[in-house]
Amino acid sequence: MRNALPPIAVIGAGFSGTMAALHLSRLMPERSVLLCEKSGAFARGLAYATGCTDHLLNVRATNMSAFPDRPDHFSRWLENCPLDGAAWTRSTSAGVFAARGLYGRYLTELLLAALSEPGAAPRLMLEHDEVVDLAPEGEGFCLTLAAGRRRHVAGAILACGNLRAPGNLKSRYAVDPWDGAPLDDLRPDLPLLIVGTGLTMVDAVAALRQRGFAGPILAVSRRGLLPQVHAPTTPWATPDVPDAARRSLVALLRGVRADVRRAESAGADWRSVVDSLRGTSIDLWRGLPLSEQHRFLRHLRAFWDVHRHRMAPPAAEIIARECAGGGLTVLRGRVIGIEDRAGHARVTVRERSAAVSRVIEIQRIIDASGVGRVADTNDLLLRRLMARGLIRPDVLGLGLAVSDDLAVLDQRGEVGLPLWTLGPLLRGTLWECTAVPDIRGQAAELARTVAARLQNASPGEARETA
C-alpha cells in the first residue's frame, strides 16, 4: 500500500492485546492496527484457549465485560449465547462463573466484528506469526517476523501476557500445564506430580480428571496453600489508609485485619474487604518503599494471592472432593532433586518440618509454579529489546519499567521511541494488572495515549519485504 500511514503493531493477541487493538482501530481510522499473535488462535492466549468445561474463570461473569463503560456487556452476551449453559457456565450462590473457553469465544466474536467493519481500507490486520525483533527505523521500528518478513511500523505495544518461567524442572518427564499431548499415555498406577498449588494446579487437576486419568496426583509448594473459594459478598467501603500506614507493610496488614474484624462484626467477611481494595491497591503498592515491596514478595505474596485470586465454587468442589477421596495430596515443601529413570522420574521432596527427604516415583511432572520474570525471561523479542537498550526490567525484575502513561523506559530511564506495554508486563509497577477488571480500563486508556502521540506523526510508507 503506497502513501499510507504505517500501522501501529500490537504484539500479543490475548485479552490485553486484543482489547488494545480494538480500541486503537476505532480511535485511528486513518491508520491500520497490526495485531500479531504467535500461538494457535487470536483473542484467546493461554488463558482462554482451553476446551475443558471445568476450567472456569475465577471472576464472576458480572465483572468480566471487556469494556469499562459497558459493565453488563459480557452478561448480556451470555444470555444470548447458543451454547449449552449447563456445560459452559455454572450458577452458584456466589454468582455465575463461565468457562474460560467460552470467554475466549466472546473475545473472538468481538475481534471478528471489528474485522468485518466497513471501510475504504482495513483498520485491523492480523499477523499469525511470532515477532522476533523490533529494530529502530526512522521514528518507528522495523518489525521482523519469525518467517523472515519485515515491516515498518509507527510504534508498538508489547502485550505479551504472562511470561513462562524459565523451566527449573530438568527432566524429560516435565511437561507444560497447557500442553495436553504428553499426558495422553498416563498409567493409573503411578503418581503424577504438580509443582505449585495455585489456580494453574486447580486447572491441571480438573483437566486430568476430565481426560480420564484416575491415578494419584501430588501437588507441592513451599507453603502448600490452596486458593480460597468465592462466596457471596456484601459491598464494603474502600478503607481510608493513613499516609503513615501506606509506607509500612506491617501497618497495612494490621489495617486490613482490623477492617476484616469490622466486616465480620457487620455480618460480612474478609472477601468483602479484599474486594474493596481493588480500587486502591495500585496506589498502595506504588506508595510502598522498595524495601517493603521486596518484603511483600518474600513473605506475604503467597497469602495475598490465595485470598485475592479465588476459585469458583465448582472448581473448589473438585479439589475438595479429590483431597477427601485421596486422589489429590497436597505437600508443603519443595523439590530438591530429580533423577530420570526408564519410564519414570525419581523425585526427591523436602517437606517442611520433616526430618528426612521423601523420594517418590513419578510418571510426569507438571510445572505450575507460576509466571516468569522479565529479568529472567527467555523470550526472544524481549531479550533483543533489552540487548538494544530499548527496554529494561522494573526495579523488582518482575515486569518492564514504564512511565506514568505506560510508555516503556529505555536503559537510561527515558521514554524513547513509541513503545508501550500493558497487562502482566506491568506487575512490578502496578502489581494488580493481570485480571480482566484490571486490564480493560488500562487498554482503553492506553489506546487514547497512543492515538494522541501518533496523530502528529509524519506520514510514512507502509511496506513489507520478504
C-alpha positions in Angstrom: 0.0 0.0 0.0 1.5 3.3 -1.1 1.3 6.7 0.5 -0.3 5.3 3.6 0.5 5.8 7.3 2.5 2.9 8.7 0.5 0.7 11.1 0.8 0.5 14.8 1.8 -3.0 15.9 0.2 -4.8 18.9 2.3 -7.8 19.8 0.3 -10.5 21.5 -3.4 -11.2 21.0 -4.6 -12.4 24.4 -7.1 -10.2 26.3 -4.6 -7.3 26.7 -3.5 -7.1 23.1 -6.9 -7.8 21.6 -8.6 -5.0 23.6 -5.8 -2.5 22.9 -6.1 -3.3 19.2 -9.9 -2.9 19.1 -9.8 0.4 20.8 -7.0 1.7 18.6 -8.7 0.6 15.4 -11.7 2.8 16.4 -9.6 5.8 17.5 -7.4 5.9 14.5 -9.4 5.1 11.4 -6.7 6.6 9.2 -4.0 4.2 10.4 -4.1 0.4 10.4 -3.5 -1.7 13.5 -1.4 -4.8 13.0 -2.3 -7.4 15.7 0.4 -10.1 15.9 0.0 -13.5 17.6 2.3 -16.5 17.6 0.1 -19.1 19.1 -2.8 -21.1 17.6 -5.6 -18.6 17.9 -6.2 -14.9 18.2 -8.2 -13.4 21.1 -7.5 -16.3 23.4 -4.0 -16.6 24.6 -3.1 -19.3 27.2 -6.0 -18.4 29.5 -8.9 -18.7 27.1 -7.7 -21.4 24.6 -8.8 -24.3 26.8 -11.7 -26.5 25.7 -12.1 -28.0 29.2 -15.5 -27.0 30.6 -14.2 -27.4 34.1 -11.7 -24.6 33.5 -13.7 -21.7 35.0 -13.0 -18.0 35.1 -12.0 -17.0 38.7 -14.0 -13.8 38.3 -17.8 -13.6 38.3 -19.4 -13.2 34.9 -20.9 -9.9 36.0 -17.4 -8.4 36.3 -16.0 -9.8 33.0 -17.2 -7.3 30.5 -14.4 -6.4 28.0 -15.5 -2.7 28.1 -15.1 -0.5 31.2 -18.0 1.7 30.1 -20.4 -1.2 29.5 -20.2 -3.3 32.6 -23.0 -5.7 31.6 -21.7 -6.4 28.1 -20.5 -10.0 28.8 -23.5 -10.9 30.9 -25.8 -9.8 28.1 -23.7 -11.8 25.6 -24.0 -14.9 27.8 -27.8 -14.5 27.8 -27.8 -14.8 24.0 -25.1 -17.4 23.7 -26.4 -20.6 22.0 -24.1 -23.0 23.8 -25.3 -25.3 26.5 -25.3 -23.2 29.6 -25.1 -26.2 31.9 -21.8 -27.2 30.3 -20.2 -23.9 29.9 -21.5 -21.8 32.8 -22.0 -22.6 36.5 -24.6 -20.7 38.5 -23.7 -20.6 42.2 -24.7 -18.7 45.3 -21.5 -16.6 44.8 -22.6 -15.7 41.2 -22.3 -17.1 37.7 -18.9 -18.4 36.5 -18.3 -19.1 32.9 -15.8 -21.5 31.4 -12.6 -19.8 30.1 -13.0 -21.3 26.7 -16.4 -19.6 26.4 -14.9 -16.3 27.3 -12.4 -16.9 24.5 -15.3 -17.3 22.1 -16.7 -13.9 23.4 -13.4 -12.2 22.7 -13.2 -13.9 19.3 -16.6 -12.6 18.3 -15.5 -9.0 19.3 -12.5 -9.4 17.1 -14.4 -10.8 14.2 -16.9 -7.9 14.4 -14.1 -5.4 14.2 -12.6 -7.2 11.2 -15.9 -7.0 9.3 -16.5 -3.3 9.9 -16.8 -1.5 6.5 -14.2 1.0 5.4 -12.0 2.0 2.5 -9.0 0.3 4.0 -8.7 -2.4 6.7 -8.4 -0.8 10.1 -7.4 -4.0 11.8 -5.0 -6.6 10.2 -4.0 -9.9 11.7 -0.5 -11.4 11.5 -0.3 -15.0 12.6 3.4 -15.2 13.3 5.9 -14.6 16.1 7.5 -11.1 16.3 11.2 -11.8 16.9 12.6 -8.3 16.6 11.9 -4.6 16.7 14.7 -2.5 15.4 14.6 1.3 15.4 13.8 2.7 11.9 13.2 6.3 11.5 10.6 7.4 14.1 9.3 3.9 14.4 10.5 0.3 14.1 11.3 -2.4 11.6 9.3 -5.3 12.8 10.7 -8.8 11.9 8.6 -11.9 12.0 9.9 -15.5 12.6 9.1 -16.3 8.9 11.6 -13.6 7.9 9.2 -10.9 6.6 9.9 -7.3 7.7 7.5 -4.4 8.1 7.8 -0.8 9.0 5.6 0.2 11.9 5.0 3.6 13.5 5.2 2.2 17.0 4.4 -1.0 19.0 2.5 -2.2 22.1 4.0 -5.1 23.9 1.1 -7.2 25.1 3.0 -10.4 25.7 0.8 -11.6 28.6 2.2 -13.8 31.4 5.8 -14.9 30.6 6.6 -18.5 31.0 9.0 -19.3 33.8 12.5 -20.4 32.5 11.8 -24.0 33.5 13.7 -25.2 36.5 12.5 -28.8 36.4 15.3 -30.5 34.5 13.6 -33.8 33.4 12.4 -35.3 30.2 9.2 -36.1 32.1 8.5 -32.4 32.9 5.6 -31.0 30.9 3.9 -27.7 30.3 0.5 -27.5 32.1 -1.1 -26.2 28.9 0.2 -28.9 26.6 -2.0 -31.9 26.8 -0.1 -34.1 24.3 2.4 -35.6 26.8 -0.5 -36.6 29.1 -2.1 -39.0 26.6 -0.4 -42.2 27.8 -0.6 -41.9 31.6 -0.6 -45.0 33.7 -3.2 -45.3 36.5 -0.8 -46.9 39.0 1.9 -44.2 39.1 1.6 -40.8 40.6 1.7 -37.5 38.7 3.4 -34.5 40.4 2.3 -30.9 40.0 4.8 -28.3 41.2 2.6 -25.4 42.5 -0.7 -25.3 44.3 -2.3 -22.3 42.9 -5.0 -21.8 40.2 -2.9 -23.5 37.5 -2.8 -26.6 39.7 -6.5 -26.4 40.1 -7.0 -26.3 36.3 -4.5 -29.2 35.8 -6.3 -31.5 38.2 -9.7 -30.7 36.5 -8.2 -31.4 33.1 -6.6 -34.6 34.1 -9.8 -36.0 35.6 -11.8 -34.9 32.5 -9.3 -36.7 30.3 -9.9 -39.9 32.3 -6.7 -40.1 34.4 -7.7 -41.9 37.6 -4.3 -42.2 39.2 -2.9 -40.4 42.2 -1.9 -36.7 41.9 0.6 -35.0 44.2 0.9 -31.2 44.4 3.8 -29.5 46.2 4.5 -25.9 47.0 6.6 -24.1 49.7 3.6 -23.4 51.9 1.0 -25.8 50.5 -1.6 -23.1 50.2 -4.7 -23.6 48.1 -6.7 -20.7 46.6 -9.6 -19.7 48.7 -13.1 -20.1 47.3 -15.6 -17.4 46.2 -18.6 -16.8 48.3 -21.5 -14.3 48.4 -20.2 -10.9 49.4 -21.6 -7.6 50.5 -20.3 -4.2 49.4 -17.6 -2.8 51.7 -16.3 0.7 51.7 -12.7 1.2 50.5 -10.6 1.6 53.6 -9.1 5.0 54.4 -5.4 4.2 54.8 -3.4 6.9 56.7 -0.3 8.2 55.0 2.0 6.6 57.6 0.4 3.2 57.1 1.0 3.5 53.3 4.7 3.3 53.9 4.7 0.2 56.1 3.7 -3.3 55.1 3.2 -4.2 58.7 0.9 -1.2 59.2 -1.1 -2.0 56.1 -1.5 -5.6 57.1 -2.6 -4.5 60.6 -5.2 -2.2 59.0 -6.6 -4.8 56.7 -7.0 -7.3 59.6 -8.8 -4.6 61.6 -11.1 -4.0 58.7 -11.8 -7.7 58.4 -12.8 -7.7 62.1 -15.2 -4.8 61.5 -16.7 -6.5 58.4 -17.3 -9.7 60.4 -19.0 -7.7 63.1 -21.3 -6.2 60.5 -22.1 -9.6 59.0 -19.7 -9.6 56.1 -16.4 -11.4 55.8 -12.8 -11.0 54.6 -13.7 -11.3 50.9 -15.7 -8.1 51.0 -12.6 -6.3 52.5 -10.2 -7.8 50.0 -12.5 -6.9 47.1 -12.8 -3.3 48.4 -9.1 -2.9 47.9 -9.3 -3.3 44.1 -9.8 0.5 43.6 -6.8 1.5 45.8 -4.4 -1.5 45.5 -2.3 0.1 42.8 -1.8 3.3 44.8 -1.0 1.3 47.9 1.6 -0.8 46.0 3.3 2.2 44.4 3.4 4.1 47.7 5.3 1.3 49.5 9.1 1.8 49.7 11.1 -0.6 47.6 12.3 -2.5 50.7 8.6 -3.0 51.7 7.7 -4.3 48.2 10.6 -6.8 48.5 9.3 -7.8 51.9 5.8 -8.4 50.5 7.2 -10.6 47.7 9.2 -12.7 50.2 6.6 -13.1 53.0 3.1 -12.1 52.1 2.7 -12.7 48.3 1.6 -16.3 48.6 -1.1 -15.4 51.2 -2.3 -12.4 49.2 -2.6 -14.5 46.0 -4.8 -17.2 47.5 -7.1 -14.7 49.0 -7.2 -12.3 46.1 -7.4 -14.8 43.2 -10.0 -17.2 44.4 -11.5 -20.4 42.9 -15.0 -20.6 41.5 -17.1 -22.7 43.8 -17.4 -25.6 41.3 -13.6 -25.7 40.9 -13.2 -25.7 44.7 -15.6 -28.6 44.9 -13.5 -30.7 42.5 -10.4 -30.0 44.7 -12.2 -30.7 47.9 -13.5 -34.0 46.5 -10.1 -35.1 45.3 -8.5 -34.3 48.6 -11.2 -36.0 50.6 -11.0 -39.1 48.4 -7.2 -39.3 48.4 -6.9 -38.6 44.7 -5.0 -35.4 45.4 -2.4 -35.0 48.1 -1.0 -31.5 48.8 2.5 -31.4 50.2 4.2 -28.4 52.0 7.8 -28.5 50.7 10.0 -28.2 47.7 11.6 -30.4 45.0 15.3 -30.7 45.7 16.2 -33.4 43.2 15.0 -35.2 40.0 16.6 -38.3 38.6 15.3 -39.6 35.3 14.8 -43.4 35.1 13.4 -45.6 32.4 9.7 -44.8 32.2 9.6 -42.5 35.3 11.4 -40.0 37.3 12.6 -40.3 40.9 11.7 -37.0 42.6 13.1 -36.0 46.0 10.9 -33.7 48.0 11.9 -32.0 51.2 8.7 -31.5 53.2 8.6 -28.7 55.8 9.2 -29.9 59.3 10.2 -33.4 58.0 13.4 -34.9 59.4 14.3 -36.7 56.2 13.5 -36.1 52.5 10.9 -38.2 50.6 11.7 -40.0 47.3 8.7 -40.6 45.0 8.5 -42.3 41.7 6.6 -40.0 39.3 5.5 -40.6 35.7 5.0 -36.9 34.8 5.9 -33.5 36.4 3.6 -30.6 35.6 5.2 -27.2 36.2 2.5 -24.9 37.7 4.9 -22.9 39.8 3.8 -19.5 38.4 4.8 -16.9 35.8 8.3 -15.9 34.8 10.1 -12.6 35.5 11.2 -10.2 32.7 14.7 -10.2 34.3 14.9 -13.9 33.7 12.9 -14.4 30.5 14.0 -16.4 27.5 11.5 -14.5 25.3 13.5 -13.8 22.1 11.9 -10.4 21.4 12.3 -9.1 24.9 15.9 -10.3 25.1 16.7 -8.5 21.9 15.0 -5.3 23.0 16.9 -5.4 26.3 20.2 -6.0 24.4 19.5 -2.9 22.3 18.8 -0.9 25.4 15.2 -0.1 24.3 13.6 -1.6 27.4 14.7 -2.6 30.9 13.2 -4.6 33.8 11.5 -2.7 36.6 13.4 -2.4 39.9 11.9 -5.7 41.1 12.7 -7.5 37.9 9.1 -8.7 37.5 8.0 -6.6 34.5 9.0 -3.7 32.4 10.0 -0.2 33.6 7.4 2.3 32.3 6.4 5.9 32.6 3.1 7.0 34.1 1.4 6.7 30.6 2.8 3.2 30.2 5.5 4.2 27.7 8.4 1.8 28.1 11.6 3.2 29.6 14.9 2.5 27.9 18.1 1.7 29.8 18.7 5.3 30.6 15.3 5.5 32.2 13.9 7.7 29.5 11.0 7.4 27.1 12.5 6.9 23.6 10.8 5.5 20.6 7.0 4.9 20.5 6.9 1.7 22.5 4.3 0.9 25.2 3.1 -2.1 27.2 0.1 -3.2 29.3 -1.2 -6.1 31.3 1.0 -8.6 33.1 4.3 -6.9 32.0 3.4 -4.1 34.5 3.4 -6.4 37.5 6.3 -4.8 39.2 4.9 -1.3 38.6 1.2 -1.8 39.4 1.0 -5.3 40.9 -2.7 -5.6 40.2 -2.6 -5.9 36.4 -3.4 -9.5 35.4 -7.2 -9.8 35.6 -9.8 -8.6 33.1 -11.2 -5.9 35.6 -7.7 -4.5 35.9 -6.8 -4.6 32.2 -9.9 -3.4 30.4 -9.7 0.2 31.6 -5.9 0.1 31.1 -6.3 -1.0 27.4 -8.8 1.8 26.7 -6.7 4.5 28.3 -3.5 3.3 26.6 -5.2 3.4 23.2 -6.1 7.0 23.8 -2.5 7.8 24.8 -1.0 6.0 21.7 -3.5 7.6 19.3 -2.7 11.1 20.7 1.0 10.6 20.2 0.7 9.3 16.7 -1.7 11.9 15.5 1.2 14.2 14.7 3.5 11.6 13.3 4.7 12.3 9.8 3.3 10.1 7.1 5.4 7.3 6.0 5.2 4.4 3.6 3.9 1.1 4.9 6.0 -1.6 3.4 6.5 -5.3 3.7 9.5 -7.2 2.4 10.4 -10.8 2.1 
